Amino acid sequence: MEFSDQYAGDRLPSVRQKRLWWWWLTLGVLAVGGYYLLPHDGLAANLVYNIIGLLSCLMIPLAVRLHRPERPAMWYWFAAGQTTWVCGDLVWEYYKYVLHQEPYPSAADFFYLSAYPMLVVGLVLLSRGRRRGGDLAGLVDPAIVAIGIGLVFWVFVMHPIAAGSTASTLERVIGVAYPAADALLLAILARFFTTSGRHSASARLLSVAALLLLVADIAYSLVSLYSESEGGSLLDAGWLLSYVAWAAAALHPSMRWTGTTTNQPSDARVGRSRLVLLAVCSLLAPALLFVPGIGGDPVDRLAIAIGAVLLFVLVVLRMSGFVAQVQQQADQLEDLAMADALTGLANRRRLEQGLTEGLAAGPLQVALLDLDDFKEVNDALGHAVGDRLLVGVAERLSRAAGPGALVARMGGDEFAVLLTGADTATADAAVTRLADSLRSPVQAAGHELLIGVSIGVADGTGTADPVEVLRRADVAMYAAKAVGDTHRRHTADLDDSADEQARLGAELRTALDTGQFRMVYQPIVELPCGRLRAVEALVRWDHPERGLISPDRFIPAAEHNGLIIELGEWILRTACTQAVEWQADWGPRAPQRISVNVSARQLAQPGFTAVVARALADTGLPVGKLTVEVTETAVFGGGQAVQTLNELHELGVRIALDDFGTGHSSLGLLQTVPVDVLKVDKSFVDNITMAGRHAVIATALIRVSEGLGLTAVAEGVETAEQAEELHRLGYQLAQGYHFGKPEAEPDFAAYAVREPASRP
């Protein structure tokens, strides 16, 4: 009792409990073998027979107490059926050995037949517990098996017994009741075996027990009907082994979950053995007509006809269910093929389908959205946070777009909204709602992330091609991103610009391979004397047909197609090599440092620091003589870009913020980015000689630089008056056409002064 209570608490079977069923099965089989060593008509053999039956009845409730199953009622029904059957054995033994009678029918038949309903209830609980909800295949398949085999029962067992002329009515009723009960057991077992899914060891032992009982009963009926012999003790093996199997099923540890309801969906797959079984059973009705002597009996013909009709209806029903299931799965696959797995939105394929249908129906508008700086979120916080961000953005876009819009995720951080039947005003209002929905931070895995968006809008005017509509929206979206607008509508002028960018992008590869790029250098001088302090390296494209192409035109194209990585490394190595040559040729009059511009895409490379280190090592330029210039927008998003700048600063490379003061949050960057030099934008220098407020920002920036211990460089100085005013405000370094234009071979001798100024 103590062991059982402990087991009930922790629900973990001990080694002894796991092996108990095996010991019972082994001893039971040996006992059945010992039964056949005893004289069949002797009292000892019958005592062994009854002891096996009684012990099996006791083992089932003992196992319930031991294993505490989730559905004990099923096992109590099996125990009751077994006990009732054993009572029938004992009553028969009383008739035979005490009263010396073998009556038929007798009270023993009452117990035997009473046991069937209890066993049926237990088997029904077993088969019903395997699946929750309706299952057409789980009902039709066993019905086909039961009707097919039931016809065989009727023709060869039940009808001959019922039609026996020498038997009384009661004898015929009881004689038919046994095979009828067996047929019912067979139908339930058919449902159990045709139900897909994995069966526990306990459930398999239960099915073996029921099958042994079934085979013994059928064999007894056939022997009694078609033979003068009663079958002898040979049939007893079926009933005895059935006793052993019932108890073994209860003693097996898996009985705890046997018969419990599962939430597994119905399996539409039909295995080969299951298909063969259904085919054979459905053909049994017509096959019986070919058995000699069967077709001549009108009752048999009627039974076979009814069975054939039922089998036909069931097969049609099964096929209709199978077709419906296949159609349902096809619909599900189609839905999956048209949906984005992460966000649940429509995917690109579904959007293109909607575009095709919308273009055929009338006017439409498409908005293409691209999240700004999404890569930095992935780099800084991980892809899991990035995925949650995309899900949150998808939810907001769906709400903002409205019920009539089709919202799709095109891939990565790109979304699209299709508005069918919408005009320009409706689309503009929708785009405003979409942009407004992303102005507040998005909750993503415990982070509050503020994400920007660039939106391109296009319509289907003049085209029936969905790809063309998406191309227009894509061009407009990149145009919005290039100028920093939230959204932009497609126009023909954008196509011309996009075509130019595409042509430049295609020719960049050739330009790199054939050496069409060249470097020029602009001096950075000391105020007020004009002494040379450094140079900024600038790249130019000397196109063989178009002439000199400005960086403002080809750098965005290189950024877009990724060639900026290769071009940037060439610029870095060329500038370092040139600086080393100047040191050798000009000595003290050579520039002390050389500045190289680095793009956002270069900074986003985790290995960029190693690229810089190799360039310095290969060219021999001391690390302190290199300054890397970056724009504020390149590092505004943080992430890998800021990490790369920290690595460069630790290496000894100086960091300069170019065009300072024009970005999103210039002063805030000074707290996160390792800055050595502030290059004050030309816009603050142009009007510095005018009275009033024009010099306020330039004055404030030099004070910020001095307070933080940074070097300030005024860019775009074009007049002597500007240089003088900048020096008055406190600027010590300047750069611009007043001091020298970018040249491939600057004359450093022109920047010599009589008295070298002190280094700031």
N, C-alpha and C positions, 0 to 999 in steps of 0.2 A: 504493500500500500504506500509506503514511504517513497519507493522508487517511482510509482505512478504519479504521485503528487509532484515530485520534483520534475518529472518529465513534462507534466502538464504546464508547469510554470515556464520552462525554458524552451519547450517544443523541439528539443534536439534529441533524436533517437540515439540510444547508446549502441555499442557494437552488438550487445546481446539482443537488443530489440531488432536490429537490422538482420540478424541471422535467424531469428525465431521462426520466420515463415519458411526458411529453407530447411530447418530441422523438422518442422511439421510435414513439409512436402516429402522429405526423404523417408521419414518414419511412416507416413501414410502410404506411400507407394510400397514400402517393404511389408506393411501390414496387409495390403491388398494381395501381394504375392504370397504371404503366409496363409491367407484365406484359401487359396487354391491348393495348398498342401494338405489341407484337412478334408475329410470326407464331406462331400457336398450336402448330403442329406442329414448329416450329424448335427447334434446340438452345438458342438464346439464351433463349427463353421458359422452357424447362425448367430452365436454369441459374438464372434469376431465382427460379423457384418453389422450387428446392431451397435456394438461398441464404437466402431468407426463412425457410424451415423450420429450417435449421441455426442461423441467428442467434437465432431465438426460443428454441431449446434452450439456447444458451449464455447468454442473458440471464437465465434463471431462476436458475441457481446463482450468477451474478454478483450478482444482486439480493439473494440470501440473504447473500452475503458483505458486501454494501454496507449493508443495513438491519438485519441480525441479528434476524430475527423470533423471537417467543416460541415458535412451533411450526414449526421448519424442516422437519420430516419431511413435512408436507403438501406443501410446495413441492418437495421432492425427488421425491415421487411424481408430481407434475405434470411435472417435468422429465424423469423417466424415461419417462412416457407419451408426451410430445412427442418425445423422442429415438427411441423405438421406432417411432412413427408416421412420422417422417422416414426412418428406416431402411427402412420399407416403401416410401416414395416412391423412395428410391435403388435398391432392388431392382427396383421396377417399371421405372424408367428403364433399368436394366441389361438387363432382358428386352426392352424396346422398342427401344432404340437400339444395343445391342451384339449381342444375339442375334436381333434383329428378330422377336421373338415377343410375343404377347399372350395367354398362357395363363390359363385360369380353371378351377379355382383355381390359385394359385401360392404361392411362398414369400412374396411381398409380402402376401398375405392373412393369412399367419401373423403377420407383424409388426403389421399393422393390428389384427387381433383381439386380439393380446397387449397392445396399448396400452390397450384398454378397461379391463381390470381395474385397471391402475395409475391411470388417470384416475378410476375409480370409487372407489378407496381415498382418493385426494386429496379428492374431493367429499364422501365420507362424513365424513372428518375435518373438513372445512369446516362441514358442516351440524350435526354432533354437537357441535362446539366452541361453538356459539352459545348453548347452554343446558345447565346442569348439572341432573342428576336426571331423573326420568321426566316426560314431557310427552305425555299421551294425544292431545291435539289435534295435536301435532307429528308423531305417527305416523299417525293416522287420516286427516288431511286429505291428505297426499301419497299415501297409499294409495288414496284415492278418485280422485284425479287420475290416478295411474298406471294403475289398473284401467280407468277410463273410456277414456283415450287408448290404453291397451294393447289394448283390444278393437278399436278402430279400426285399429291396427297389424295385429292378427291378421287381421281381415276383408279389409283392402285390400292388405296387403303380405305378411305372414308366411305365411298360409294359401295364397294363390295361388302363392308360391314353393315352399312345401313340397309342393303338389299338382301342380306342373309335371310333365307326363308325359315330356317330352323330356330333362329334366335328370337327371344321375346322382345317386345318393344323396349323394355327397360335395358335389356342387354345391348340392343342395337344403339340406344341413345348413349349409354356409357361407353360402348365401343367406339362410337364416333367422337365422343367428347375428348378422349385422349389425343387422337391425331389432330383434332381441331385446336386443342390447347397447345400442342406441339407446333402447329402452323402459326399460331399467334406468337409464340416464343421466337419462331424463326423470323417472322416479320420484324420483331423488335431487334433481334440480333443483326438482321440485314441492315437496318437503319444505323446501328452502331458501327458496323464494319464499312458501310458506304459513306459515313461521315468523315470528311477530310480532317486532318489534324493528327497530332501525335498522341497516342494512347499511353497511359501509365501502365506500369507492370501489373498493378492491382487490377486495372480495368481489363487487361488482357487475360489475366487469370479468371476473372469473372466470366468473360466470354467463353473461355475453355470449359469452365464448369457447366455453363448453360448448354454448350454444344455437346458435351458428354451426356448430359441428361437427355437432350434431344435425340441423339443417335441411339441411345439405349431404348428409349420409348418407341422410336420408329422401327428399330430392329425387332423389338418385342411384338409390335403390331403386325409386321410383315410375317414374322415366323408363325405367330398364332393364326394368321389368315391363310397362309399358303403352305404350311408345313404341319405335319402331325406332331413334330417335336415342339417342346416349349422353349427351346433354346438353351436349356441347361444352365449351368453356372457361368457360361461364357458371357452372357449379357449382364451378369452381376458386376462385371468389371467396370462397365460404363457408369452404373449408378454409384459404385464405391469410389471410383476416381473422381466423379462429380462432387461427392461429399468432400474429398480431400482438397479439391481445387477451390470450392467455396470458402473453406476455412483459410487456405493459403492466401487467397486474395485479401481476406480481412486482416491477416497477420502481416502482410507486406507493408512497410512504412509509407509507401506512396498512396495507401488507402486514405490518408488524410485529405488529399486533394482530389481523389477520384470522384467524379460526378459533380464537381464544382462548376459554376457557370463561368465561361470565358467570354472575353470581349473580342475575340478574333473574328475578323470578317470572313464571310463565306468564301471558300476557295473554289474558283470556277474551273480549275484544272481537273481533268478526268484522267486518271492513270490508266495504263494499259490493262491491268488486271480488273479494275473497276469497269472499264468499257466492255471487256470480254464477258464479265458476269452479267451486265445489263443486257448485252446482245443475246446471250444464251437464254436468259430468263424470258425475254420478250419473244423468242422463237419457240419456246416450249409448247405454246398453244397449237400452232399449226403442225408442229412435229408430232404431237400426240395422235393426230389423225392418221398418221402413217403406221401406227402401232397396230398389228393385227388384232381384230376383235374389239377395238376401242370405238371406232367410228360407227359401228352398227347399233350401239345402244343410244336411244334417243335422249336419255338423261345426260349421258356423257357428252353427246354432241351439243346439247344446250349449254352445259357447263363450260365446254371448250369455247363455244361461240361467245358466251358472255365474257369469259376470261380474255379472249382475243380482242373483243371490243374495248374492254377496260385497259388492256395493255397498249392498244393503239392510241387511246385517248391519253394515257399517261406518257407515252413516248412523245406525242405531239406537244403535250404540256411541258415536258422536259426540254424539248427542242426550243419551244417558244421562250422558256425561261433562260435557256442558254444564249439564244439570240439577243434577248433583252439585256442580259448581263454583258455580252460582248459589245453591244451598242453603248451601254453605260460606261464601260471601260474606254471605248473609243472616244466618247464625249469627254471623259476625264483626261485622257491623253491629249486631246485637242486643247482643252483648257490649260493644261500644263505647258503645252507647246506655245501658247499665246500669252503666258504670264511670266513675270519676273520672279524668280525663286526667292529673292531676298525681301523685296518690298510688297509682293503681291499685286503690283500694278501690271498693266499691260506691258508687253515687251516690244521690241522694234518690229518684229514680224506682225504683231497685232496692230500696231500703229500704221504700218504700210498698208495693211488690209483695210483699215478704216479710212486711210487717205484715198485709196482706190475707189472705195464705195462713195466717199464724200465728194470726190471730184466728178463722179458720174451723176450725182444728185443735184449739185448746185455749188454756190460759193462756200468757201471755207477759209479758216485762218489757222496757222500753226505757230506756236511759240516754242522755241528751243531754248532750254535753260542749262547753263553750266555753272557749277559751284566754284567760287573763287577760293584758291588756296586749300582745296580739299586734300591734296597730297601732303601738305604740311601737317594736317590733322592725323593722317595715317602714320607719318614718320614720327611724330612726337608722342602720340597716345596709343598707337597700335591699330591694326585693322579691325579688331573687334569693336572699338569705339567708333571707328569710321563707318562700319556697317550699321551700328545703332543710329548714327547721325543720318545716314541715308534713309533709314526707316522713318525717322522723325520728320525729315524733309518731305518724304513721300506722303505722309499723313497730312501735313500742312497744305501741300499743293493740291491734294484731293479735295480738301475742304474749301480751299480758296477758288478752285476752278469751277465748282458748281456741279450739279447733277447731270447736266447735258454734255459735259466735256469728257473727252477720253484722255486720261493722264497715263503716260508711259515712261518707263525707265529705259533709256536707249543703251545704257551700259556705263560702267564706271560712275562718275558723278554728273552724268548728263541726263536730263529729263526732257520730255516733250508734252505739250498739251494741244490736242486737236479740238477745234471749235467748228463744227459743221453748221452751215447756214448762217454764219456770223458775218457781220460787216466790219469795217475798220474801227468804228466807234466801239462796238461791242468787244472786239478783240483788245483794243487799248485799255478799256476798263478792266477786262479780265487780267491783262498783264500787270496792271497797277495792283490788283488784288494779290496776284502771285508774288510780286516783289514785296508788298507790305507784309505778307504772311511770314517772310523770313527776316524781318527787321529785328525781332526779339530773339534772344538766345534759344537754342534748341537743346533740350535735355538729352544727353546721350551717355549712358552707363555712369551716371554720377557726375558728369561734366556739363557745364553750361557753355555751349559753343555758339559764338556769333559768326555766322557764315554769310559771305556776300554771294551775289548771283549776277550773272550776265545773261541777258535774254535777247534773242533775235526773233523777230516776228516776220512772217511772210504769208502771202495768200496764194491761191491757185490760178490766178489770172493768166490766161494764155497758154496753159499746159494741162495735159491729162496724165502727166507722169509724176507719181508720188515721190520718186527719188529727186526730181527737180525741185519740188516744193521744199523738201528737207534740205537740199543744197542751198537754196535761197535763205532759209532760216539760219543755216549754219554760217553762211557768209555774214549775215546781219549780226549774229551772236558774237563772232570774232571781232567784228567792227566795234561793237559795244565794249568788248573787253579791252580792245586796243586803246580806246580813248577814255576808259574808266566810267562809261555810262552804265546805268542799270539796264536799259533796254534800247533797242534800235530796230527800226523797221527797214526791210530790204528795199533797196532802190537799184536802178540800173547802174548808177555810178559806183556802187559797192562792188558790182560784178567786175567792172573795169579794174578797180583796185585789187580785187581778189585774184583776177587773172594775172595781173602784174606780179603779185606776190608769188603766185604759183610758178610763173616763168622764172622769176629770180631764184626760187627754191630749187628748181630743176637745174639751173645753170651753176649753182653754188658748188656742186660736186666737181664739175669740170674746172671751175676757177681754182679750187684747192689743188687739184691734180696737176694743173698746168702752171701754177705760180702766178696767177693774176692779181693776187693780193700784195700790197706793199705797206710798209709802216712809215708813218710820219711822226714827228715829235715836237711838242709845244713846250716852251720853257716856262718854268715857275720861278719867279724872281723875288728878291728881297727888297722891301720898301724901306727907304725911298731911293736907295742907291742903284737898284736894278741889278744887283749881283745875282748870278745864276745859282740857284739852289737845287732844282730838280727839273725833270721833264716828264710830261705825260705822253705815253705811247698811244697812238691812234691808228686805226687800220683804215685803209682805203682800197677800193676795188677798181682796178684799172681794166675795164672791160674792153676787149679788142674791137668791138663794134659800137657799143654804147658810150664808150669813153669812161670818165671817172664817175662812179656811182657812190652816192653818199651813204654813210653807215645808217642813217635814219631809214633808208629804203631796204638795205639787204640784211641788217641785223635782225629785224623782226622775222624775216623769212627763215634765217638760219635758226632762230629760236624755235620757230614752228616745226621745222623738219628735223631738228636735233643736230644739225651740222655745227651748231654753235660750240658743241663740246670739242670737236676736232679743230675748228677754227680758233677757238679760244686757247687751246694748248699751243697751236702754232704761233699765235700772237705772243704768248707768254715766253716761249723759248726764243723767239726772234728778238724780243725786247731785252731779255737778259743777256743774250749774246752780244747785242749792240752796246749795252752798258759796259760790259767787260772790255770791249774793243776801245770804247772811249776812255776808260780808265788807263789803258795802255798807251793810247795816242795823245791824250790831253793832260794826263796827270792831275794836278790840283785844280785845273780849270774845267775838268769834266764834271757833269752834274753829280751831286752827292747821292741822289736817289732817282729811281725811275718808277713811275706809277703805271700800272696796267689795269684796265677795266675788266671786271669779271661779271658775267651775267648770272641771273637767278638760276638758270638751268645748270650752270656749272657748280654753283654753290650747293645745289640740291643733290649732287653726286657725293655719296659717302667717301669715295676715294680721292676727292679733289686735293686734299692736303698732301697726299702722297705724290700727286702729279706736280704740284708746286715744288715739293722737296727734291724730286728727281731733276726738274728743270734747273734749279739752283745748283745742284751737285754736278750736273753734266756741263753746265756753262761756266761754273766757277765763280758765280756772282755771290758775294757775301749776303747772307739772309737779311741783314739790317738795311741793305740798300734797296730792297724791294718794297713798294707800297701797292697794296691791292685796293682798288677803288670799286665800291659797290653803291648802287642806288638804294634809296630808302625803301622803295617798293619791293626790292629783291629780298629784303630781310624782315619786312613788316609782319609776315605770317609766322615768324619764328621757326621752330622745328630744325630740320637738318641744316638750313642755311646759317642760322646762328651758331649751331654746333661747329660747322666748318670754319666759321670766322674765329671762334675760340681756339680751335686747333691751330689755325694759321698764326694767331697772335702768340700762342705758346711756343710756336716754332721760331718766332722772332720777326715775322713779317708785320709791317705797319698796316693799319686798316684806316681807310679814308671813306667817309660818307659823302658821296657825290650829290650835287644839286640839293644840298641841305636846305630845309625850310619849306620845300614844296610838297612833301609827302603827307601821309595820313596823320601821323603822330610823331613828328620829328623829335621833340624833346623826350618823349617816352622811350624812343629807341636808345637814347644815350644811357639808359639804365640797364638795357639788356644786351647791347652790342658792344664788344670791346673796340672802342674807337680811339684813334690817335689824332686824326686830322678831320676837320670839318671844311668842306668846300662849299662856300656860300654861293647860292645860285645867282646866275647873271641877272635875274629879274629884280633882285634887291640892290644891284649895283647900278643899273641903267640910269636911275633918276636920283642918285645919291647926292649930286651937286645942287639939286633943287631945294629950296627952302621949305620948311614945314615938316610934314609927317613922313616924307619919302625916305629919310635916313634913320627912322626910328628902329626898324627891324634889323638893319645892318648893324646899328649900334648895339642892340640887344644881343645879337648873335656873337659879337666879339666879346661882350661881357660874359656870356655863357661859356665861351671857349676859355677865357682867362680863368674863370672860376673853377672849371673842371680840369685845368691843366692841359688843354688840347691846343693843337696848332690850327689856326684858321687861315684858309686860303680864299681870297676873293676871286671869283671867276668872271670872265667876260669884261675885263677892263679894257676900254677902247680909247680913252683919252687921258691926257696928263692931268686934267682937272679931277677926274675920278680917282686916279692914283694918289693924288695929293690929299683928297678928302678922306680916302680910306686910311692913309697913313695917319692923318689927324685923329681919326676915330680909334686908332690903335692896331690896325692891321699891319702885319709885318711881312706877309707873303701875298703875292697876287699873280694872276695869270690872265692873258688876253692878247688881242691883236696889237694893243699898244706896245707890248713888250716883244711880240714876235708871233708870226703865224706858224702853224704846224708845217715842218719841213722834214724831208727825208734825211738831209745832212745839215743840221744847224751849225752856224759858225759861232762856236763858244767863245772865241776870242773877243767878240763884240760885247760880251757881258762882263769883261774884266773891269775891276775898279781899283783905284789907288789904295784905298784902305779897306781891307776885308772887314765886314761887319760881324758882330758876334752872333753865334747861333742861338736861335730862340729855344 
